Amino acid sequence: MLALLIIAASICGCFCTPQTIGEIWPKPQQQTKTDQVLSISTSFQMIYEGSYCEIIEKSIQRHYPYIMGLNQYSASRKDDSNTVKSLQIVLGSGCSDDYPSSKMDESYYLYVNAGTSTLKSPEVWGALRGIESFSQLLYTDSNTLTRVMNKTSISDFPRFSFRGFLVDTSRHYLSLDTIKMHIDAMEMSKFNVFHWHIVDDQSFPFQSQVYPDLSFKGSYNPYTHIYTYSDVIEVLEYSRLRGIRVVPEFDTPGHTLSWGAGYPYLLSQCVDSDGNVSFTGPLEPRYQSTYDFVQTLFTEVNSLFPDETFFLGGDEVAYNCWESNSVYKDFIDANNLGDYAGLESYYVQKLLQLVDNLPKKRQSIVWQEVFDNGLNISKTAVVNVWKSGGYKDELSAITEQGYDVMLSAPWYLNYISYGEDWKNYYEVEPLDFNGTESQKAHFAGCEACMWGEYVDDTNFISRTWPRASAVAERAWSSEDTTDIDDAEARLGELRCKLVERGIPAEPLNPGFCQHEWDSYGSSGSYRRKNWD
């Protein structure tokens, strides 16, 4: 085995991009790493001495196998003065097993030393990030084939509190196994928001109990391609244990054709030149019954999803349907709405009002068209900038008006290209737009997106990872973390760690991960390692 490793190293020395060993992704805010190499004791323990804390205990269970070594790599057989025997976990405010929120503190301090190492964090969420970082410090000594790490001290915290990832489960249905694997990868890169774009024009896989025909008639298959209450709760719990918020999106008034499969009266009626109804359009904005329906559905969703944020959509509302039918022009004139943008504004204002009246208060997020069309929205709403053309000017305009803003425009991972396109994502500086310091204080965070037109269970993970990790580091690490060559080497190491943990991340460039053989085996069949 050692000879094989030496041969592989010599080959990659000529043809492969070098990889780091024992580096953390995303790069910590402050880290001092020495040359002193420490081994991991066979009796190594992670110890939390407070009262039972499920989130920490589950994290310890997940990470322990990776720390101790998988397959032929193992902990040291002999303890000495350079052996790490334990990791002491200390929380400043005690354990909380609540759901993560926008106010969670993810900062941590990690000191790795012989004997007892220490992880301190004000809250449980920082402890999760610290445990992940500790596990990534481990690497395999090529001479002894044992797990080692360097003596290290780290002080770390996220640059932005919102580090999201949008997943579209309407264009193609994604199984719970794929969603969970994705959430595992999110945890490794310290993403903290799973933006679940759960329904759209193509299908309505959310199984509503108050309006069952939404999924029974609007999903691809009402028995196999749906998310039941128990499925949603399973995703919520899986995410909670990893410090990841779940923000649902039910986009309206556009992107709602699947709603009409079960409840056709919800959609606007579009007519041809002969006055015949020829197609349907956005949700019908004229009737109170539409708003009653939406309020009842959103009350149901509100009771199921615990996060304080609700993504309301508002993008790409096609006015051609309303323009085709004179009844909408008559409604606009009768209510002094001005034009079709005014009609959309009428809908959005009523939507925001009904969300404000939900039993649990929610902060609304909307797509940028709601701002671009001059719609009257509350200053408490957050605007997501998704259009790539002129997004810096958009950020300037929105923040100048006093709105909080998040950015996804440069991070549409569904647009793939040959080669290392992750570098394009990595080189984006989120705050590189014209604006005062006061304006830039309105920047809420970053979001990567993988829209679902061309991905399903067969390719979603490999197409997403490790490309998404470039966005994660941009959202977590210091503004000064910009060395692309250093990032490439560290990202290559992260890719191998993803593969080691059973996540089939695609390669960045020519090279080899030893764990690829261990994960796929001589038969070439992939085996998922589930330690949860």
C-alpha positions in Angstrom: 0.0 0.0 0.0 2.8 2.4 0.9 4.4 1.8 -2.5 1.2 2.5 -4.3 0.9 5.8 -2.4 4.4 6.8 -3.3 3.8 5.9 -7.0 0.5 7.9 -7.0 2.2 10.9 -5.4 5.1 10.8 -7.9 2.6 10.7 -10.8 0.6 13.6 -9.4 3.8 15.6 -8.9 4.1 15.7 -12.6 0.5 15.9 -13.9 -1.9 16.7 -11.1 -2.8 19.9 -9.2 -1.2 19.6 -5.7 -3.6 19.1 -2.8 -3.2 20.3 0.8 -3.4 18.0 3.8 -5.3 18.8 7.0 -6.8 22.1 5.8 -10.3 23.4 6.7 -13.0 24.5 4.3 -14.1 27.2 4.5 -10.9 28.9 5.5 -11.1 30.0 9.2 -11.0 33.7 10.0 -7.8 33.2 12.1 -5.7 30.1 12.3 -2.2 29.4 13.7 -0.9 26.1 12.5 2.4 24.7 13.7 4.7 22.0 12.3 4.2 19.8 15.4 2.4 16.6 14.2 0.0 15.0 16.7 -1.5 11.5 16.5 -5.0 10.5 17.5 -5.2 8.1 20.4 -7.1 4.8 20.0 -9.0 5.8 23.1 -9.7 9.4 21.8 -13.0 10.9 23.0 -15.0 14.0 22.4 -16.4 15.1 25.7 -19.3 17.5 26.5 -19.7 17.7 30.3 -23.0 19.7 30.4 -26.4 18.1 30.6 -27.4 15.9 27.7 -27.4 17.8 24.4 -28.8 15.9 21.5 -27.3 18.1 18.8 -23.8 17.8 20.2 -24.1 14.1 20.9 -25.4 13.3 17.4 -22.6 15.4 15.9 -20.0 13.5 17.9 -21.5 10.2 16.7 -21.4 11.4 13.0 -17.8 12.7 13.1 -16.1 10.1 15.3 -15.6 7.6 12.5 -14.0 10.2 10.2 -11.7 11.3 13.0 -10.6 7.8 14.0 -10.2 6.8 10.4 -12.1 4.7 7.8 -11.1 1.6 6.0 -7.3 0.8 6.5 -6.5 4.2 8.1 -6.6 4.1 11.8 -5.7 5.9 15.0 -2.3 5.6 16.6 -1.6 2.3 18.3 0.7 4.0 20.8 0.1 7.0 23.0 3.0 9.4 23.7 3.6 13.1 24.4 2.4 13.9 20.9 -1.0 12.2 21.1 -4.4 13.9 21.2 -6.4 12.0 23.8 -9.6 14.0 23.9 -11.5 17.1 22.7 -13.3 19.0 25.5 -16.4 20.8 24.2 -17.5 23.9 26.3 -20.6 26.0 25.6 -20.9 29.5 27.0 -24.7 29.5 27.3 -25.4 25.8 27.8 -27.1 23.5 25.3 -30.2 24.4 23.3 -31.9 21.8 21.2 -34.1 24.4 19.5 -34.1 25.0 15.7 -31.4 27.2 14.3 -32.4 30.7 13.5 -31.1 33.9 11.8 -29.8 35.0 15.2 -27.7 31.9 15.9 -24.1 32.4 17.0 -21.8 30.1 14.9 -18.5 31.4 16.3 -16.0 29.0 18.0 -12.5 28.8 19.3 -10.5 25.6 18.7 -7.2 24.7 20.3 -5.6 21.4 19.2 -2.9 20.2 21.5 -1.4 17.0 22.8 -3.4 15.5 25.6 -6.6 17.5 25.9 -7.8 19.7 23.0 -10.5 22.4 23.6 -13.5 23.6 21.6 -15.3 26.6 23.0 -18.4 28.3 21.6 -21.1 30.6 22.9 -23.8 28.4 21.5 -24.3 24.9 20.2 -24.2 26.1 16.6 -20.6 27.2 16.9 -19.8 23.8 18.5 -21.2 22.1 15.4 -18.9 24.2 13.1 -16.0 23.5 15.4 -16.4 19.8 15.4 -16.6 19.8 11.6 -13.4 21.9 11.5 -11.7 19.5 13.9 -12.6 16.5 11.7 -11.1 18.3 8.7 -7.8 18.9 10.4 -7.2 15.1 10.3 -5.1 13.5 7.6 -3.3 10.3 7.1 0.4 10.0 7.6 1.8 8.5 4.4 4.6 6.6 6.4 2.6 5.1 9.2 -0.9 5.2 7.6 -2.3 6.6 10.9 -4.5 9.6 11.5 -2.7 12.7 12.5 -3.2 16.5 12.8 -1.0 19.5 13.4 -1.0 21.5 16.6 -3.4 24.3 15.8 -5.3 27.2 17.3 -8.4 28.7 15.5 -10.7 31.6 16.1 -13.5 31.5 13.6 -16.9 32.9 12.8 -19.0 33.5 9.6 -18.7 36.7 7.6 -22.4 36.6 6.7 -25.2 35.1 8.8 -27.2 33.9 5.8 -25.3 31.3 3.7 -28.0 29.6 1.7 -28.5 27.0 -0.9 -31.6 26.8 -3.1 -32.8 23.3 -4.1 -35.6 23.0 -6.7 -37.7 19.9 -6.2 -40.4 20.7 -8.8 -38.7 20.4 -12.2 -37.4 17.0 -11.0 -38.3 15.3 -7.8 -35.4 14.6 -5.4 -35.6 11.6 -3.0 -35.1 12.1 0.7 -31.8 10.2 0.4 -30.5 12.7 -2.1 -31.7 15.7 0.0 -30.0 14.3 3.1 -26.7 13.7 1.3 -26.9 17.2 0.1 -27.5 18.5 3.6 -24.4 16.5 4.8 -22.3 18.2 2.1 -23.8 21.6 3.2 -22.7 20.9 6.8 -19.1 20.2 5.6 -18.9 23.6 3.9 -20.8 25.4 6.7 -23.8 26.4 4.7 -26.6 27.2 7.1 -29.8 27.7 5.1 -31.6 25.1 3.0 -33.9 27.1 0.7 -36.5 24.6 -0.4 -38.1 25.7 -3.7 -40.5 22.9 -3.2 -43.2 23.6 -5.9 -43.4 25.3 -9.3 -45.2 25.2 -12.6 -44.1 21.6 -13.4 -45.2 19.8 -10.2 -46.6 20.3 -6.7 -44.9 17.6 -4.6 -45.8 19.0 -1.2 -48.7 17.0 0.1 -51.1 19.4 1.7 -53.6 18.0 4.1 -56.1 20.9 3.7 -55.9 20.9 -0.2 -54.9 17.3 -1.1 -55.6 17.7 -4.8 -52.6 20.1 -5.1 -50.3 17.1 -5.0 -52.8 14.4 -6.0 -53.3 16.0 -9.3 -50.4 18.4 -9.5 -47.4 16.1 -8.7 -45.7 13.8 -11.1 -46.9 10.9 -9.2 -49.2 11.2 -6.1 -47.8 8.1 -4.5 -44.1 8.2 -5.2 -43.1 11.8 -6.0 -44.5 13.7 -3.1 -43.3 15.0 0.3 -45.6 14.0 3.1 -45.7 15.7 6.5 -43.5 13.0 7.8 -41.0 13.5 5.0 -40.9 17.3 5.7 -40.4 16.7 9.4 -37.6 14.2 8.6 -35.8 16.9 6.5 -36.4 19.5 9.2 -34.9 17.3 11.9 -32.0 16.1 9.8 -31.2 19.8 9.1 -31.7 20.9 12.7 -29.1 18.4 13.9 -26.6 20.0 11.5 -27.4 23.6 12.3 -29.1 24.2 9.0 -32.3 26.3 8.7 -35.0 25.2 6.3 -36.7 28.1 4.5 -39.7 27.0 2.3 -40.7 28.8 -0.9 -44.1 28.7 -2.4 -43.7 31.1 -5.3 -46.7 33.2 -6.4 -48.5 34.6 -8.3 -46.4 33.2 -11.2 -44.9 29.7 -11.4 -48.2 28.3 -10.2 -49.5 26.2 -13.2 -49.3 23.0 -11.1 -51.7 24.5 -8.6 -54.4 24.7 -11.3 -54.2 20.9 -12.0 -56.2 20.3 -8.8 -57.9 23.7 -8.4 -58.3 25.3 -11.8 -60.3 28.2 -10.5 -57.1 29.6 -8.9 -55.5 30.6 -12.2 -56.1 33.6 -14.5 -57.9 32.8 -17.7 -56.1 33.8 -20.9 -57.9 34.1 -24.2 -57.0 34.0 -27.8 -58.1 36.4 -30.6 -61.5 34.8 -30.8 -62.1 35.3 -27.1 -61.8 31.7 -26.2 -59.8 30.6 -23.1 -56.7 29.0 -24.6 -54.3 28.8 -21.6 -54.0 29.8 -18.0 -51.6 32.2 -16.3 -50.7 33.5 -12.8 -52.9 33.1 -9.7 -56.2 34.9 -10.3 -55.7 38.4 -8.5 -59.3 39.7 -8.7 -61.1 37.3 -6.4 -61.0 37.2 -2.6 -61.3 33.4 -2.9 -57.7 33.3 -4.2 -56.4 35.0 -1.1 -58.5 32.9 1.2 -57.0 29.8 -0.5 -53.4 31.1 -0.2 -53.9 32.1 3.4 -55.3 28.7 4.4 -52.4 26.9 2.6 -49.8 29.2 4.1 -51.2 28.8 7.5 -50.7 25.1 7.1 -47.1 25.6 5.9 -46.6 28.1 8.7 -47.5 25.4 11.2 -45.2 22.8 9.7 -42.0 24.8 9.0 -40.4 26.4 12.2 -38.1 28.9 10.6 -39.0 32.6 11.0 -38.5 33.3 7.3 -40.9 32.6 4.4 -39.8 32.9 0.7 -42.7 34.3 -1.2 -41.3 34.4 -4.7 -42.8 37.1 -7.0 -40.5 36.5 -10.0 -41.3 36.3 -13.7 -45.0 37.2 -13.6 -46.1 37.0 -17.2 -48.4 39.9 -18.0 -49.4 38.5 -21.5 -52.2 36.4 -19.9 -53.8 39.5 -18.2 -53.2 41.5 -21.4 -55.1 39.0 -23.5 -58.3 39.2 -21.4 -60.2 42.5 -21.1 -61.6 41.6 -17.7 -58.2 42.3 -16.1 -58.0 45.7 -17.8 -61.4 46.5 -16.5 -60.4 45.5 -13.0 -57.3 47.7 -13.2 -59.4 50.7 -14.3 -62.0 50.1 -11.7 -59.5 50.0 -8.9 -57.2 52.7 -10.2 -54.2 50.4 -10.4 -52.7 52.0 -13.4 -51.3 49.1 -15.4 -50.5 45.4 -15.1 -47.6 46.0 -12.7 -50.1 47.8 -10.5 -52.3 44.6 -10.7 -49.3 42.6 -9.6 -48.6 45.1 -6.8 -52.2 44.7 -5.7 -51.7 40.9 -5.4 -48.3 41.2 -3.6 -49.6 43.7 -1.1 -52.5 41.5 -0.1 -50.1 38.5 0.0 -47.7 40.3 2.4 -50.6 41.4 4.5 -51.9 37.8 4.9 -48.4 36.6 5.7 -48.2 39.3 8.4 -51.4 37.9 9.9 -50.2 34.3 10.1 -50.2 32.9 13.7 -46.4 32.9 13.7 -44.7 36.1 12.5 -42.6 35.6 9.4 -40.0 37.7 7.7 -40.7 37.7 3.9 -38.1 37.2 1.2 -39.0 38.1 -2.4 -37.3 37.9 -5.8 -36.0 41.2 -7.2 -38.8 41.7 -9.7 -41.0 42.8 -6.7 -38.6 45.7 -6.2 -37.9 46.3 -9.9 -41.6 46.6 -10.7 -42.0 49.3 -8.1 -44.3 47.3 -6.0 -45.2 48.6 -2.5 -43.5 46.3 -0.1 -42.6 46.6 3.6 -39.0 47.6 4.5 -38.9 44.4 6.6 -38.9 42.3 3.5 -35.6 41.0 2.1 -35.0 41.2 -1.7 -33.1 38.4 -3.4 -31.0 39.6 -6.5 -30.9 36.7 -9.0 -30.5 38.3 -12.4 -26.9 38.2 -13.5 -27.1 41.3 -15.8 -26.2 44.4 -13.8 -26.6 42.8 -10.4 -24.2 45.2 -8.8 -26.3 48.2 -9.8 -29.3 46.3 -8.5 -27.7 45.8 -5.1 -26.9 49.5 -5.0 -30.5 50.5 -5.9 -32.1 48.2 -3.4 -29.9 49.0 -0.5 -30.2 52.7 -1.2 -34.0 52.3 -0.6 -33.2 50.8 2.8 -34.1 47.2 2.0 -32.0 44.2 3.2 -30.7 42.2 0.3 -29.2 38.9 -0.5 -27.3 37.8 -3.6 -27.6 34.7 -5.7 -27.1 36.1 -9.3 -23.4 35.0 -9.8 -23.9 31.6 -8.2 -26.4 29.8 -10.4 -24.6 26.4 -10.4 -27.1 24.9 -12.9 -25.2 26.9 -15.6 -22.3 24.6 -16.1 -19.3 25.0 -18.4 -16.3 22.9 -19.3 -13.5 23.2 -16.9 -13.1 24.7 -13.5 -16.0 27.1 -13.4 -16.0 27.1 -9.6 -13.3 29.7 -9.9 -15.8 32.1 -11.3 -18.0 31.7 -8.2 -15.0 32.0 -5.9 -13.7 35.3 -7.3 -17.0 37.1 -6.7 -16.7 39.7 -3.9 -20.3 40.1 -2.6 -19.8 43.7 -1.3 -18.3 44.9 -4.5 -21.0 47.4 -5.4 -21.4 51.2 -5.2 -22.8 52.1 -1.9 -22.1 53.6 1.5 -21.2 51.6 4.6 -24.8 52.1 5.7 -26.0 50.5 2.4 -23.6 47.6 2.7 -24.8 46.9 6.2 -28.1 45.9 4.5 -26.3 43.0 2.7 -27.9 39.9 4.4 -26.0 37.1 2.8 -25.2 34.8 -0.1 -27.1 32.0 -1.8 -26.0 29.3 -4.3 -28.8 27.9 -6.5 -29.2 24.6 -8.3 -32.4 24.8 -10.4 -33.9 21.4 -11.3 -34.5 21.4 -15.1 -31.5 19.1 -15.8 -30.7 17.4 -12.5 -32.4 14.6 -10.5 -31.2 11.8 -8.2 -28.8 10.6 -10.9 -26.6 13.7 -11.1 -27.7 16.3 -8.6 -24.9 15.7 -6.1 -22.0 15.3 -8.5 -23.0 18.4 -10.5 -23.4 20.4 -7.3 -20.3 19.4 -5.3 -17.6 20.6 -4.7 -18.5 23.6 -7.0 -20.9 24.9 -4.3 -18.2 25.0 -1.8 -16.6 27.9 -3.6 -19.7 30.0 -2.7 -19.6 28.7 0.9 -16.1 30.0 1.4 -17.0 33.3 -0.1 -19.9 33.6 2.4 -18.0 32.4 5.5 -14.3 33.5 5.2 -12.6 36.8 5.4 -12.8 39.3 2.5 -9.0 38.9 2.2 -9.3 35.1 1.5 -8.8 35.4 -2.3 -5.7 33.3 -3.2 -7.2 31.1 -6.0 -4.2 28.7 -6.1 -4.4 28.1 -2.4 -8.1 27.6 -2.7 -7.7 25.1 -5.6 -5.4 23.0 -3.5 -7.7 23.1 -0.4 -10.8 22.4 -2.5 -9.1 19.4 -4.0 -8.6 18.1 -0.5 -12.2 18.8 0.4 -13.4 16.9 -2.6 -11.5 13.9 -1.4 -13.0 14.3 2.0 -16.5 14.4 0.5 -15.8 11.2 -1.4 -14.4 9.6 1.8 -17.7 10.4 3.5 -19.7 8.7 0.8 -20.7 11.9 -1.2 -19.9 11.4 -4.9 -18.5 14.9 -5.6 -17.1 15.3 -9.1 -13.3 15.8 -9.6 -11.9 19.3 -10.1 -9.0 18.3 -12.4 -6.8 15.3 -13.1 -5.8 13.5 -9.9 -6.7 10.7 -7.5 -8.4 10.3 -4.1 -7.3 7.1 -2.3 -10.8 6.9 -0.9 -12.4 6.7 -4.3 -11.2 3.1 -4.5 -12.4 2.5 -0.9 -15.9 4.0 -1.6 -16.6 2.5 -5.0 -14.7 -0.8 -4.6 -13.3 -3.0 -7.3 -16.8 -3.6 -8.8 -17.2 0.1 -9.5 -20.5 0.2 -7.6 -21.0 3.2 -5.3 -21.6 2.5 -1.6 -23.0 5.2 0.7 -21.6 5.2 4.2 -24.3 6.4 6.6 -23.0 7.1 10.1 -26.1 9.0 11.4 
